[in-house]
Amino acid sequence: MTNFLLEDVDNLYSMSGYYEVCGKMGANNLVSGLRGPNNLIFSDGQHIRFGFPSYRLGGTVMGERSVEPIGNCYFEDLTNNRKAVIIMNTHKKTGWIRSTYSGSKDAIEGIIYDSYPLSGDKESIKKMYCKDIEFVSDLKHLKDVRSEICSVEGSFLKNLKIDGKTYWDINTMVPNRQQTLFEGEDLVLHSDWRYREDLLWLHYNYQLIAH
């Protein structure tokens, strides 16, 4: 278990929480994930709590090896009683004799909504963020929706749309590159990978020197 605390130098926000790595072995797969809530608190007092989905490693014994996200991402605005639930992996198989498939393993769907009063008690945290987390497989099963604000859709590999507006698209947006320590100066930490001589020698295929 790992506890952490991050604080902004200008006191604009702080982030804290803990992670516990959990896993469950199946006949031909391994399901694992990080359990524990993340708390993001801004200087105006707004408190956001969120958690991550699980991941399933398939083909551990036989068949093709695969990795796919399963479960949900939860985001709770405890200050304004708003919530977002994102379902990871919309792929579904139905039928016994003749199977039919729908959705996609990389697709996501969700909603942002006004919720009934959110709770910060231990029982609520246990159900949503800890080892006994309760995932939902259908947004219709949500019981705490007071009024829907907007929808979320896309793919964790390709794009993200909220209320029809694209916030991220891998085909058009360039990811942020490494930032310098000081504006106008090309300074990096000494622990940066560019100072790792072993990696540099491996790049030039000098394995004996790299070791």
Order of alpha helices (4+ residues) and beta strands (2+ residues): beta-beta-beta-beta-beta-beta-beta-beta-beta-beta-beta-beta-alpha-beta-beta-beta-alpha-alpha
